[in-house]
Amino acid sequence: MDPTQSRSARLQRALDDLMKQAPEIHGALVVSNDAFLVAAAVDDAETIGPIAAHLFDLADKATQRLGQGRPQRVIVDASEGTLATVPAGPDAMLVAVIRKGAKLGVVLELMVRWAGVVAGLMEY
């Protein structure tokens, strides 16, 4: 990634690259833990981002209350596709809108790797 680009531009490029590597992902975004949209490559990101952040927060509260630790991912499997969220460092999360019929394990593994990239860009 080009270090002369702004953080926002580098995050946008990372999302675009993720979607090129996984055509099953038809939308991706980065959301802060407090539900602010950081970068997006999806329509209606202003709505999807905060909803995904709140879902992750609810999962975090539930797993903490049950003594199960922090969530590694939150997956909403719907009739027409999947919404998946993984932590991207301590302050953000990577969210993907995944097409129906995708090999979810493969896509999630790729998301986890890209979440590391996003976390690095968020620190920079």
Secondary structure by P-SEA (a helix, b strand, c coil): ccccccaaaaaaaaaaaaaaacccccccccccccccccccccccccaaaaaaaaaaaaaaaaaaaaccccccccccccccbbbbbbbccccbbbbbbcccccaaaaaaaaaaaaaaaaaaaaac
